[in-house]
């Protein structure tokens, strides 16, 4: 169980998790977004001329993770986070490439889709985290409607075209982290 007490001035812990399997077509979209975010971190470090220093800007301190979607691993990755953003392929019946954001505080989270190649879904992980008392302060899911879950690394044209939109939505979510209200501190 995580200790969620906050001190004044503490930087919020932000975790971004790309769910999927990059070798199953559009199911790899979550990993591709993490790749782009990781490239930004590397670029910021090299521009600063100090690869050992953390990058500055909105990605500073953001943890990037790849996941296969197994619920207990998702719970482990987001445990103790003030903000967790999960990027995953979804199957809602919309046109392929459509990007949608789910907020766990107000939306039903997507369950594992029948077309998914991974073992669980964010909805199952949320239920497990709730039972274990290991939920993040806030959870957002950036879902990209899958067109095809096929063998191979390539994304369909519609999902590839949606990558910049999903990336911008993740960056916008990260930018909200400093405005998150701290969890109340427990009385001694």
Residue frames as a rotation matrix with the C-alpha (Angstrom) as fourth column:
UNK 1
0.582 0.813 0.000 0.00
0.813 -0.582 0.000 0.00
0.000 0.000 -1.000 0.00
UNK 2
-0.271 -0.734 0.623 1.41
0.702 -0.593 -0.394 3.40
0.658 0.331 0.676 -0.88
UNK 3
-0.129 0.127 -0.984 1.75
0.803 -0.568 -0.178 6.37
-0.581 -0.813 -0.029 1.43
UNK 4
0.043 0.252 0.967 0.08
0.893 -0.444 0.076 9.27
0.448 0.860 -0.244 -0.36
UNK 5
0.637 0.156 -0.755 0.87
0.581 -0.740 0.338 12.03
-0.506 -0.654 -0.562 2.12
UNK 6
0.361 -0.447 0.818 2.28
0.712 -0.434 -0.552 15.12
0.602 0.782 0.161 0.47
UNK 7
-0.127 -0.468 -0.875 4.60
0.804 -0.565 0.185 17.81
-0.580 -0.680 0.448 1.70
UNK 8
0.790 0.370 -0.488 4.17
0.102 -0.865 -0.491 21.44
-0.604 0.339 -0.721 0.70
UNK 9
0.328 -0.658 -0.678 6.20
-0.823 -0.552 0.137 22.18
-0.464 0.513 -0.722 -2.42
UNK 10
-0.299 -0.421 0.856 6.56
-0.017 0.900 0.436 18.56
-0.954 0.116 -0.276 -3.48
UNK 11
-0.577 0.054 -0.815 6.64
-0.809 -0.173 0.561 17.96
-0.111 0.983 0.144 -7.21
UNK 12
0.465 0.823 0.328 3.75
-0.725 0.566 -0.392 15.70
-0.508 -0.056 0.860 -8.27
UNK 13
-0.615 -0.587 0.527 4.73
-0.205 0.764 0.612 12.20
-0.761 0.268 -0.590 -9.39
UNK 14
0.374 0.682 -0.628 3.57
-0.807 -0.094 -0.584 11.69
-0.457 0.725 0.515 -12.98
UNK 15
-0.527 -0.438 0.728 3.61
-0.060 0.874 0.483 8.30
-0.848 0.211 -0.487 -14.72
UNK 16
0.218 0.543 -0.811 2.83
-0.940 -0.108 -0.325 7.69
-0.264 0.833 0.487 -18.40
UNK 17
-0.374 -0.246 0.894 2.28
-0.190 0.964 0.185 4.05
-0.908 -0.101 -0.408 -19.36
UNK 18
-0.207 0.245 -0.947 2.11
-0.978 -0.032 0.205 2.83
0.020 0.969 0.247 -22.95
UNK 19
-0.063 0.304 0.951 0.08
-0.383 0.872 -0.304 -0.38
-0.922 -0.383 0.061 -23.06
UNK 20
0.748 0.477 -0.460 0.13
-0.618 0.250 -0.745 -2.93
-0.240 0.842 0.483 -25.84
UNK 21
0.246 -0.639 0.729 2.25
0.368 0.758 0.539 -5.10
-0.897 0.135 0.421 -28.04
UNK 22
0.061 -0.275 -0.959 4.24
-0.633 -0.754 0.176 -3.36
-0.772 0.597 -0.221 -30.77
UNK 23
-0.905 -0.419 -0.066 4.33
-0.333 0.604 0.724 -6.63
-0.264 0.678 -0.686 -32.75
UNK 24
-0.484 0.822 0.300 0.52
0.784 0.560 -0.268 -6.77
-0.388 0.106 -0.916 -33.10
UNK 25
-0.243 0.392 0.887 -0.31
0.776 -0.470 0.420 -3.89
0.582 0.791 -0.190 -35.43
UNK 26
0.032 0.358 0.933 -2.41
-0.096 -0.928 0.360 -1.11
0.995 -0.102 0.005 -33.90
UNK 27
0.843 0.221 -0.491 -2.09
0.418 0.307 0.855 -2.68
0.340 -0.926 0.166 -30.44
UNK 28
-0.030 -0.963 -0.266 1.38
0.997 -0.009 -0.082 -1.08
0.077 -0.268 0.960 -30.40
UNK 29
0.303 0.180 0.936 0.11
0.387 -0.920 0.052 2.50
0.871 0.347 -0.348 -30.43
UNK 30
0.997 0.077 -0.001 0.70
0.029 -0.365 0.931 2.97
0.072 -0.928 -0.366 -26.68
UNK 31
0.386 -0.923 0.003 4.33
0.710 0.299 0.638 1.94
-0.590 -0.244 0.770 -27.06
UNK 32
-0.047 -0.382 0.923 4.77
0.914 -0.390 -0.115 4.29
0.404 0.838 0.367 -30.02
UNK 33
0.732 0.324 0.599 3.58
0.080 -0.914 0.397 7.27
0.676 -0.243 -0.696 -27.94
UNK 34
0.869 -0.483 -0.105 6.07
0.140 0.037 0.989 6.35
-0.474 -0.875 0.100 -25.20
UNK 35
0.119 -0.838 0.532 8.79
0.974 0.203 0.102 6.15
-0.193 0.506 0.840 -27.88
UNK 36
0.227 0.030 0.974 7.98
0.549 -0.830 -0.103 9.74
0.805 0.558 -0.204 -28.94
UNK 37
0.948 0.132 0.290 8.01
-0.158 -0.597 0.786 11.00
0.277 -0.791 -0.545 -25.36
UNK 38
0.643 -0.766 0.018 11.31
0.488 0.427 0.761 9.22
-0.590 -0.481 0.648 -24.73
UNK 39
0.065 -0.595 0.801 12.79
0.956 -0.194 -0.221 10.85
0.287 0.780 0.556 -27.83
UNK 40
0.606 0.225 0.763 11.81
0.103 -0.973 0.205 14.26
0.789 -0.045 -0.613 -26.42
UNK 41
0.959 -0.284 0.010 13.55
-0.026 -0.050 0.998 13.50
-0.283 -0.958 -0.056 -23.13
UNK 42
0.288 -0.899 0.329 16.74
0.841 0.402 0.362 12.44
-0.458 0.173 0.872 -24.95
UNK 43
0.153 -0.187 0.970 16.62
0.748 -0.620 -0.237 15.53
0.646 0.762 0.045 -27.16
UNK 44
0.863 0.204 0.462 16.18
-0.110 -0.817 0.566 17.85
0.492 -0.540 -0.683 -24.17
UNK 45
0.781 -0.625 -0.017 19.13
0.234 0.267 0.935 16.20
-0.580 -0.734 0.355 -22.42
UNK 46
0.072 -0.807 0.586 21.41
0.979 0.171 0.115 16.47
-0.193 0.565 0.802 -25.44
UNK 47
0.371 0.115 0.922 20.43
0.478 -0.874 -0.083 20.12
0.796 0.472 -0.379 -26.07
UNK 48
0.986 -0.023 0.168 21.29
-0.156 -0.512 0.845 20.92
0.067 -0.859 -0.508 -22.49
UNK 49
0.299 -0.939 -0.167 24.72
-0.519 -0.014 -0.855 19.42
0.801 0.342 -0.492 -23.15
UNK 50
-0.578 -0.422 0.698 24.53
-0.815 0.260 -0.518 17.43
0.037 -0.868 -0.494 -19.95
UNK 51
-0.210 0.541 -0.814 23.20
-0.381 0.722 0.578 13.92
0.900 0.431 0.055 -20.59
UNK 52
-0.671 -0.084 -0.736 23.40
0.532 0.637 -0.558 13.09
0.516 -0.766 -0.383 -16.88
UNK 53
-0.922 0.375 -0.101 21.08
-0.200 -0.683 -0.702 15.93
-0.332 -0.627 0.705 -15.88
UNK 54
-0.278 0.894 0.351 17.30
0.750 0.431 -0.502 15.50
-0.600 0.124 -0.791 -15.97
UNK 55
-0.574 0.103 0.812 15.58
0.666 -0.518 0.537 17.41
0.476 0.849 0.229 -18.76
UNK 56
-0.844 0.358 -0.400 13.80
0.010 -0.735 -0.678 20.65
-0.537 -0.577 0.616 -18.01
UNK 57
-0.691 0.659 -0.296 10.29
-0.617 -0.325 0.717 21.49
0.376 0.678 0.631 -19.06
UNK 58
0.159 0.941 0.299 7.01
-0.981 0.116 0.159 19.67
0.115 -0.318 0.941 -18.76
UNK 59
0.605 0.054 -0.794 8.53
-0.186 0.980 -0.076 16.19
0.774 0.194 0.603 -19.04
UNK 60
-0.446 -0.834 0.324 10.92
-0.537 -0.040 -0.843 16.74
0.716 -0.550 -0.430 -16.14
UNK 61
-0.726 0.055 0.685 10.37
-0.633 0.335 -0.698 14.02
-0.268 -0.941 -0.208 -13.60
UNK 62
0.397 0.897 -0.196 7.78
-0.904 0.345 -0.251 12.20
-0.157 0.277 0.948 -15.71
UNK 63
-0.467 -0.487 0.738 8.22
-0.382 0.864 0.328 8.43
-0.797 -0.129 -0.590 -15.56
UNK 64
0.102 0.434 -0.895 7.72
-0.991 0.126 -0.052 6.60
0.090 0.892 0.443 -18.86
UNK 65
-0.453 -0.176 0.874 6.80
-0.425 0.904 -0.038 2.91
-0.784 -0.389 -0.484 -18.84
UNK 66
-0.465 0.350 -0.813 5.94
-0.702 0.414 0.579 0.21
0.540 0.840 0.053 -21.36
UNK 67
-0.445 0.379 0.812 3.34
-0.598 0.549 -0.584 -2.36
-0.667 -0.745 -0.017 -20.32
UNK 68
-0.970 0.184 -0.158 1.73
0.011 0.686 0.728 -5.45
0.242 0.704 -0.667 -21.75
UNK 69
-0.297 0.921 0.252 -1.53
-0.617 -0.387 0.686 -4.49
0.729 0.048 0.683 -20.02
UNK 70
-0.231 0.197 -0.953 -1.46
0.567 0.823 0.033 -7.17
0.791 -0.533 -0.302 -17.34
UNK 71
0.609 0.660 0.440 -3.52
0.127 -0.629 0.767 -5.55
0.783 -0.411 -0.467 -14.52
UNK 72
0.818 -0.298 -0.492 -1.14
0.534 0.073 0.842 -6.24
-0.215 -0.952 0.219 -11.61
UNK 73
-0.256 -0.945 0.202 1.79
0.960 -0.223 0.170 -4.72
-0.115 0.238 0.964 -13.55
UNK 74
-0.084 0.310 0.947 -0.25
0.406 -0.857 0.317 -1.62
0.910 0.412 -0.054 -14.37
UNK 75
0.891 0.451 -0.058 -1.15
0.204 -0.283 0.937 -1.25
0.406 -0.846 -0.345 -10.69
UNK 76
0.420 -0.821 -0.387 2.51
0.821 0.162 0.547 -1.59
-0.387 -0.547 0.742 -9.75
UNK 77
-0.410 -0.626 0.663 3.58
0.866 -0.495 0.067 1.04
0.287 0.602 0.745 -12.27
UNK 78
-0.074 0.430 0.900 1.03
0.134 -0.890 0.436 3.66
0.988 0.153 0.008 -11.21
UNK 79
0.513 0.277 -0.813 1.12
0.793 0.211 0.572 2.98
0.330 -0.937 -0.111 -7.45
UNK 80
0.036 -0.453 -0.891 1.87
0.800 -0.521 0.297 6.21
-0.599 -0.723 0.344 -5.59
UNK 81
-0.736 -0.301 0.606 1.48
0.644 -0.587 0.491 8.45
0.208 0.751 0.626 -8.66
UNK 82
-0.556 0.553 -0.620 -0.38
0.011 -0.741 -0.671 11.72
-0.831 -0.380 0.406 -8.40
UNK 83
0.376 0.613 -0.695 -1.24
-0.772 -0.207 -0.601 11.43
-0.512 0.762 0.396 -12.09
UNK 84
-0.504 -0.436 0.745 -1.14
0.136 0.812 0.567 8.32
-0.853 0.387 -0.350 -14.25
UNK 85
0.220 0.495 -0.841 -1.77
-0.857 -0.314 -0.409 8.57
-0.466 0.810 0.355 -17.98
UNK 86
-0.266 -0.207 0.941 -2.29
0.139 0.958 0.250 5.27
-0.954 0.197 -0.226 -19.80
UNK 87
-0.119 0.168 -0.979 -2.12
-0.933 -0.356 0.052 5.15
-0.340 0.919 0.199 -23.60
UNK 88
-0.584 0.010 0.812 -3.74
0.021 1.000 0.003 2.12
-0.811 0.019 -0.584 -25.21
UNK 89
-0.873 0.408 -0.268 -5.54
-0.269 0.056 0.961 0.89
0.407 0.911 0.061 -28.30
UNK 90
-0.578 0.758 0.301 -9.28
-0.309 0.138 -0.941 0.64
-0.755 -0.637 0.155 -27.72
UNK 91
-0.901 0.424 0.087 -12.24
0.279 0.414 0.867 -0.94
0.331 0.805 -0.491 -29.49
UNK 92
-0.688 0.671 -0.277 -15.31
-0.026 -0.404 -0.914 1.22
-0.725 -0.621 0.296 -28.96
UNK 93
0.075 0.707 0.703 -16.83
0.831 0.346 -0.437 0.81
-0.552 0.617 -0.561 -32.41
UNK 94
0.589 0.064 -0.805 -15.67
-0.182 -0.961 -0.210 4.24
-0.787 0.270 -0.555 -33.59
UNK 95
0.943 -0.308 -0.129 -13.70
-0.118 0.054 -0.992 4.83
0.312 0.950 0.014 -36.78
UNK 96
0.488 -0.840 -0.238 -10.08
0.873 0.471 0.126 3.63
0.007 -0.269 0.963 -36.60
UNK 97
-0.432 -0.783 0.448 -7.72
0.695 -0.605 -0.387 6.35
0.575 0.144 0.806 -35.44
UNK 98
0.434 0.618 0.656 -10.29
-0.044 -0.713 0.700 8.18
0.900 -0.332 -0.282 -33.34
UNK 99
-0.672 -0.692 -0.265 -8.67
0.323 0.049 -0.945 9.36
0.667 -0.720 0.190 -30.09
UNK 100
0.487 0.841 0.235 -10.70
-0.016 -0.260 0.965 9.52
0.873 -0.474 -0.114 -26.90
UNK 101
-0.694 -0.668 0.268 -9.76
-0.258 -0.117 -0.959 10.41
0.672 -0.735 -0.091 -23.32
UNK 102
0.408 0.747 -0.525 -11.31
0.329 0.417 0.848 8.63
0.852 -0.518 -0.076 -20.35
UNK 103
-0.427 -0.444 0.787 -11.05
-0.627 -0.481 -0.612 10.11
0.651 -0.756 -0.073 -16.85
UNK 104
-0.623 0.130 -0.771 -11.42
0.376 0.915 -0.150 7.40
0.686 -0.383 -0.619 -14.20
UNK 105
-0.937 0.268 -0.225 -13.14
0.101 -0.407 -0.908 9.85
-0.335 -0.873 0.354 -11.87
UNK 106
-0.296 0.873 -0.387 -16.08
-0.632 -0.484 -0.606 10.31
-0.716 0.065 0.695 -14.24
UNK 107
0.105 0.292 -0.951 -15.95
-0.963 0.267 -0.024 7.74
0.247 0.919 0.309 -17.06
UNK 108
0.826 0.067 0.559 -16.31
-0.178 0.973 0.147 3.98
-0.534 -0.221 0.816 -17.28
UNK 109
-0.121 -0.958 -0.259 -12.87
-0.770 -0.074 0.634 2.72
-0.627 0.276 -0.728 -18.17
UNK 110
0.330 0.234 -0.914 -12.45
-0.862 0.470 -0.191 0.48
0.384 0.851 0.357 -21.19
UNK 111
0.540 -0.135 0.831 -12.30
-0.376 0.845 0.381 -3.22
-0.753 -0.518 0.406 -20.39
UNK 112
-0.583 -0.779 0.231 -10.10
-0.179 0.401 0.899 -5.57
-0.793 0.482 -0.373 -22.36
UNK 113
0.161 0.613 -0.773 -11.31
-0.920 -0.191 -0.343 -5.56
-0.358 0.766 0.533 -25.93
UNK 114
0.718 0.177 0.674 -11.91
-0.022 0.972 -0.232 -8.86
-0.696 0.152 0.702 -27.68
UNK 115
0.910 -0.386 0.153 -9.52
0.179 0.031 -0.983 -7.69
0.375 0.922 0.098 -30.40
UNK 116
0.585 -0.722 0.368 -6.74
-0.810 -0.543 0.222 -6.84
0.040 -0.428 -0.903 -27.95
UNK 117
0.404 -0.529 -0.746 -3.60
-0.053 0.801 -0.596 -8.93
0.913 0.280 0.296 -27.85
UNK 118
-0.670 -0.683 0.290 -2.85
-0.347 -0.057 -0.936 -8.26
0.656 -0.728 -0.199 -24.21
UNK 119
-0.733 0.210 -0.647 -4.08
0.461 0.853 -0.246 -10.05
0.500 -0.478 -0.722 -21.14
UNK 120
-0.176 0.672 -0.720 -6.09
0.918 -0.152 -0.366 -7.43
-0.355 -0.725 -0.590 -19.34
UNK 121
0.098 0.263 0.960 -7.40
0.635 -0.759 0.143 -3.94
0.766 0.595 -0.242 -19.52
UNK 122
-0.755 -0.380 0.535 -7.20
-0.050 -0.780 -0.624 -0.68
0.654 -0.498 0.569 -17.69
UNK 123
0.161 0.907 0.389 -10.68
-0.697 -0.175 0.695 -1.26
0.699 -0.383 0.605 -16.26
UNK 124
0.707 0.034 -0.707 -9.55
0.296 0.893 0.339 -4.51
0.643 -0.449 0.621 -14.66
UNK 125
-0.359 -0.917 -0.175 -6.40
0.658 -0.116 -0.744 -2.81
0.662 -0.382 0.645 -13.32
UNK 126
-0.484 0.266 0.833 -8.50
-0.471 -0.882 0.008 0.02
0.737 -0.388 0.553 -11.83
UNK 127
0.638 0.770 -0.029 -10.71
-0.437 0.392 0.809 -2.51
0.634 -0.503 0.587 -10.03
UNK 128
0.435 -0.570 -0.698 -7.64
0.681 0.715 -0.159 -4.36
0.590 -0.406 0.699 -8.72
UNK 129
-0.613 -0.706 0.355 -5.97
0.348 -0.645 -0.681 -1.13
0.709 -0.294 0.641 -7.61
UNK 130
-0.049 0.699 0.713 -9.16
-0.646 -0.566 0.512 -0.08
0.762 -0.436 0.479 -5.84
UNK 131
0.824 0.368 -0.431 -9.31
0.003 0.757 0.653 -3.39
0.567 -0.539 0.623 -3.98
UNK 132
0.220 -0.848 -0.483 -5.64
0.880 0.386 -0.277 -3.07
0.421 -0.364 0.831 -2.99
UNK 133
0.807 0.114 -0.579 -5.77
0.406 -0.820 0.404 0.65
-0.429 -0.561 -0.708 -2.15
UNK 134
-0.246 -0.968 -0.043 -3.14
0.492 -0.163 0.855 1.44
-0.835 0.190 0.516 -4.79
UNK 135
0.543 0.488 0.684 -4.89
0.839 -0.275 -0.470 3.86
-0.041 0.828 -0.559 -7.13
UNK 136
-0.633 -0.702 0.326 -3.16
0.720 -0.688 -0.084 6.93
0.283 0.181 0.942 -8.51
UNK 137
-0.656 0.372 -0.657 -4.46
0.210 -0.746 -0.632 10.33
-0.725 -0.553 0.411 -7.45
UNK 138
0.307 0.713 -0.630 -5.87
-0.617 -0.355 -0.702 10.78
-0.725 0.604 0.331 -10.97
UNK 139
-0.477 -0.404 0.781 -6.02
0.312 0.753 0.580 8.36
-0.822 0.520 -0.233 -13.91
UNK 140
0.287 0.485 -0.826 -6.51
-0.724 -0.454 -0.519 9.36
-0.627 0.747 0.221 -17.53
UNK 141
-0.112 -0.265 0.958 -6.66
0.462 0.839 0.286 6.89
-0.880 0.475 0.028 -20.40
UNK 142
-0.081 0.014 -0.997 -5.80
-0.809 -0.585 0.057 8.15
-0.583 0.811 0.059 -23.88
UNK 143
-0.017 0.201 0.979 -7.38
0.234 0.953 -0.191 5.57
-0.972 0.226 -0.064 -26.15
UNK 144
-0.479 -0.140 -0.867 -6.80
-0.789 -0.366 0.494 5.26
-0.386 0.920 0.065 -29.88
UNK 145
0.557 0.785 0.272 -9.39
-0.525 0.586 -0.617 3.27
-0.644 0.201 0.738 -31.80
UNK 146
-0.494 -0.768 0.408 -7.62
-0.222 0.565 0.795 0.29
-0.841 0.302 -0.449 -33.36
UNK 147
0.175 0.493 -0.852 -8.19
-0.972 -0.052 -0.230 -0.61
-0.158 0.869 0.470 -36.98
UNK 148
0.680 -0.031 -0.733 -6.34
-0.292 0.905 -0.310 -3.91
0.672 0.425 0.606 -37.10
UNK 149
0.363 -0.583 0.726 -4.61
-0.784 0.230 0.577 -6.12
-0.503 -0.779 -0.374 -34.57
UNK 150
0.947 -0.087 -0.310 -2.40
-0.173 0.675 -0.717 -8.08
0.272 0.733 0.624 -36.94
UNK 151
0.554 -0.832 -0.031 1.02
0.675 0.427 0.602 -9.69
-0.488 -0.355 0.798 -36.76
UNK 152
0.004 -0.667 0.745 3.75
0.871 -0.364 -0.330 -7.16
0.491 0.650 0.580 -37.42
UNK 153
-0.513 -0.392 -0.764 5.01
0.781 -0.582 -0.226 -3.82
-0.356 -0.712 0.605 -36.19
UNK 154
-0.915 0.034 0.402 3.25
0.218 -0.796 0.564 -1.46
0.339 0.604 0.721 -38.56
UNK 155
-0.512 0.793 -0.331 0.29
0.147 -0.298 -0.943 0.66
-0.846 -0.531 0.036 -37.52
UNK 156
0.101 0.613 0.783 -2.62
0.983 0.062 -0.175 1.14
-0.155 0.787 -0.597 -39.91
UNK 157
-0.512 -0.316 0.799 -2.64
0.602 -0.795 0.072 4.46
0.613 0.518 0.597 -41.71
UNK 158
0.384 0.765 0.518 -5.48
0.085 -0.587 0.805 5.85
0.919 -0.265 -0.291 -39.57
UNK 159
0.874 -0.096 -0.476 -3.80
0.485 0.142 0.863 4.96
-0.015 -0.985 0.171 -36.27
UNK 160
-0.185 -0.980 0.068 -0.42
0.982 -0.182 0.053 6.24
-0.039 0.076 0.996 -37.46
UNK 161
-0.314 0.150 0.937 -2.11
0.370 -0.890 0.267 9.54
0.874 0.430 0.224 -38.37
UNK 162
0.727 0.676 0.125 -3.58
0.104 -0.288 0.952 9.69
0.679 -0.679 -0.280 -34.84
UNK 163
0.165 -0.746 -0.645 -0.16
0.931 0.333 -0.147 9.44
0.324 -0.577 0.750 -33.12
UNK 164
-0.725 -0.497 0.477 0.43
0.339 -0.860 -0.382 13.23
0.600 -0.116 0.792 -33.00
UNK 165
0.082 0.836 0.543 -3.03
-0.420 -0.465 0.780 13.78
0.904 -0.291 0.313 -31.50
UNK 166
0.775 0.168 -0.609 -2.50
0.383 0.642 0.665 11.15
0.502 -0.748 0.433 -28.80
UNK 167
-0.215 -0.951 -0.222 0.95
0.886 -0.095 -0.453 12.59
0.410 -0.294 0.863 -28.11
UNK 168
-0.595 0.041 0.802 -0.45
-0.082 -0.997 -0.009 16.14
0.799 -0.071 0.597 -27.70
UNK 169
0.495 0.856 0.149 -3.18
-0.307 0.011 0.952 14.88
0.813 -0.517 0.268 -25.36
UNK 170
0.521 -0.411 -0.748 -0.61
0.777 0.592 0.216 13.11
0.354 -0.694 0.627 -23.19
UNK 171
-0.591 -0.777 0.216 1.56
0.641 -0.615 -0.460 16.25
0.490 -0.134 0.861 -23.10
UNK 172
-0.223 0.597 0.770 -1.51
-0.347 -0.787 0.510 18.33
0.911 -0.153 0.383 -22.15
UNK 173
0.771 0.500 -0.394 -2.30
0.132 0.480 0.867 15.91
0.623 -0.721 0.304 -19.32
UNK 174
0.045 -0.852 -0.521 1.29
0.946 0.204 -0.252 16.11
0.321 -0.482 0.815 -18.05
UNK 175
-0.630 -0.288 0.721 1.02
0.217 -0.957 -0.193 19.90
0.745 0.034 0.666 -18.05
UNK 176
0.339 0.844 0.416 -1.93
-0.295 -0.324 0.899 19.68
0.893 -0.428 0.139 -15.62
UNK 177
0.208 -0.261 -0.943 0.11
0.676 0.734 -0.054 17.84
0.706 -0.626 0.330 -12.98
UNK 178
-0.815 -0.579 -0.015 1.39
0.397 -0.541 -0.741 20.96
0.421 -0.610 0.671 -11.15
UNK 179
-0.525 0.688 0.500 -2.22
-0.652 -0.703 0.283 22.04
0.547 -0.178 0.818 -10.64
UNK 180
-0.003 0.525 -0.851 -3.25
0.256 0.823 0.507 18.80
0.967 -0.217 -0.137 -8.96
UNK 181
0.446 0.218 0.868 -4.50
-0.740 -0.455 0.495 19.38
0.503 -0.863 -0.042 -5.44
UNK 182
-0.665 -0.732 -0.148 -2.30
-0.507 0.588 -0.630 17.53
0.548 -0.344 -0.762 -2.96
UNK 183
0.073 0.621 -0.781 -3.82
0.353 0.716 0.602 14.68
0.933 -0.319 -0.167 -1.06
UNK 184
0.681 0.190 0.707 -4.65
-0.514 -0.563 0.647 15.64
0.521 -0.804 -0.286 2.52
UNK 185
-0.463 -0.877 -0.126 -1.93
-0.390 0.329 -0.860 14.93
0.796 -0.349 -0.495 4.99
UNK 186
0.314 0.551 -0.773 -2.87
0.433 0.641 0.633 12.45
0.845 -0.534 -0.038 7.66
UNK 187
0.579 -0.068 0.812 -2.90
-0.653 -0.635 0.412 13.76
0.488 -0.769 -0.412 11.19
UNK 188
-0.474 -0.846 -0.246 -0.11
-0.485 0.484 -0.728 12.31
0.735 -0.225 -0.640 13.39
